[in-house]
Amino acid sequence: MASGMATASYELRFDSGRICLDLLATTHPEERLDSVDHLRAWIVRSGLVPAGTPLSGADPSWLAGFRELRGHVDRLVRGELDARPADAALARVNAAALAAPPAPWAVRADDGSLRGRLHSPPGRAELLSLIGRDALELLTDPAARASLRQCEGDSCPIVYLDTSRGRRRRWCSSEVCGNRERVARHRRRAALARA
């Protein structure tokens, strides 16, 4: 895909259960945040900002900042999953969370209902603080942390929050990794039947 084109919706995934985990999913199966336009699309679709929020300040430094924070959150989350403290990553996520988040603002729509907006266009640090805070809230909430799962799909690195009944979800997505597993299982059975 040309870097000037908007990212197609099927290329961005928002099924991890938390914004910070959805950011981690932007590396699989390949880099999704490969341009400022794709970053803008991710910011809006993730819900970090209301639709229509101007992100005219986004530039390559934003791309670098989001990727850097993504790496720190990844090390921190995987460290928690593997019981290997990642204190350097924790320090960086804590630092990102210190910035004030964007200020919400309500406006009246044409039909008289209230619509959520931001008081002013957000800056990079404000948006990164939302992701850092989300990661810290996730990892300091014992129930949420206990629901963290690594996808069991073949070579899938996605971490998700298992909120399923009985906490028996095995894949980041039943439609993606779950379907691949079911197809592979069917092929194995068919091959055994032929043998």
N, C-alpha and C positions, 0 to 999 in steps of 0.2 A: 504494500500500500504506500502511496506517495505520502510524504510527511506533511503535506499541506492539507490533506483531506481529513475530514472528521472521522474519528474512530467509529466503526460500525458497532452497534449495540451488542452483537454476539461476541465481539472481541474483548469486551470488558465484563468482568464477573463481579456480582455483588451478592453472593450467596454464602459468604463466610460467617455472617452473623454479627460482625462488628466492622466499623470503618477501618480500624487499624489492620484487621486481618484481610479486608478487601484490598488494602494497599499492598500487602504482601503478595496477593494473588496476581498483581500486575507483572510479575516476572515469568509467569507460566502460561503457555508452553514456550513463550518467548517474551522479550521485553515489550510491554504495552505502553510504557511511558517513554516513547522514543521521539517525541516532539512536544513543543509547548502547546500546540493545538490538542494533542491527545491528553495532555495533562489537564487542560481546561475542561475537556469533555469528562474526564474522570472526576474532577472536583465537583462539577454540577451533578453528574449522575450518582455520585456517592452520597449526595445530600449535605455535603459540607456547606454549600451555599444554596439559597433558593434559586430556582430557575429564573433566568433573566438577569442574574447578578453580573454586572460588568467585571470582567477579569482582565482589563486592558493592561494592568501592571505586570501581568505574567510575562516572564522572559526566561532565557536559559538559566538564570540563577535560581528560578523557582524549580525548574526541572532538576537541577543539581541538588537543591535542598530537599525536595520530596524523595528523591532516590537515596540520599544520604540517610534521612530519617527512616526510610523503609529498611535499610540495612541494619540500623540500630534496633528497630522494633523486631526485626526478624531474629537477630541474635538474642535479644531479650526473651522473646516468646519461646524460641526453641530451647534456650537455656532452662526456662521454667519447665518445659515438657520433659527434658532430659535430666532434670535435677543438677544442672551445671550452671551455677551463678554466672551471669554476664554483667559484672559490675560496671565495666567501662560503657557498655551499651545502656545500662540503667542510668548512668550519669548523663548521657547525651539525651535520652528520652526525657528525663527530669528537666533538663535545661530547656528543651523545646516546649515543654508544658508550661513554663513560667510566663511566657508572653500572654497578654490579654487576648481572649478570643474575640472574634468579630461581634460587634454590638447588634443585637436584633432590633428591628424596627417594624412596626405594623402600619400599613396603609389601607385606605378604603378602596375597594375595587369598584368598578362601574355599577355592580349590582348591590353595593352597600356592604358587602361582607368584608371582613378584615383579611388581609393577605400578609404573609410574612416576607419581610425584606431585610436587608442589612442597612444600618445607619449610613455607612459609607462603603465604598469598594474595599474589600479586604486586602491586606498585605500578605506576603508570604509567611512571615512569622506568626501572624494571627491564625492562619489556616493550619500551619504545622503544629501550633499549640493544641488545636482541636484533636489532631491525630495522637499527639503525645499524651494528652489527657485521657483519651479513649483507651490507649494501651495501658496506662497506669491504673485506670479504674478497673479494667478487665483483670489485670494481674493481681490487684490488691483485694478483689472480691473473691473470697474462697469458693463460693458456689460457681461463679463464672469460670474461674481458673480451673476448677475440677471438670468443667465441660469442654475444655480445649481438647481437640483431637487432631491427629495427623491423618490425612487421607490414606486409606489402604489401597488406593488405586496404584497400578503398576507405574512406578517412577513419578508419582504425583507428589509434589512438595507442599501442597496447599494445607494450611492449618485452618480449622473452622471451629465454630462453637456448636456443640451438639446439644440442641434443645429438643430433640425428638423424644417421644414418649418412651420411657424405659432406657433412654440414653444408649441406644444400640445402633446409631447411625454409623456406617462404615466408610462412606465416601463423601468427598466435598460436595458432590452433586450426583444424584441418582441418574440424571439424564446424561452426564458426561462419563465420569469414572465408573459409576455403577453399571451403565449400559455396556461399557467396554468389558468389564468383568463378566457380565452375563453372556456376551458374545463369545469371549474367550472360553468360558466354561462350556458353552454349546459346541464350539469347535473341538474342544478336547473330547467331549463325549462322542461326537460324531466320528472323530478319528479312531477312538477306541472301538466303536461299533464296527468300523470298516476293517479293523485289524484282526 
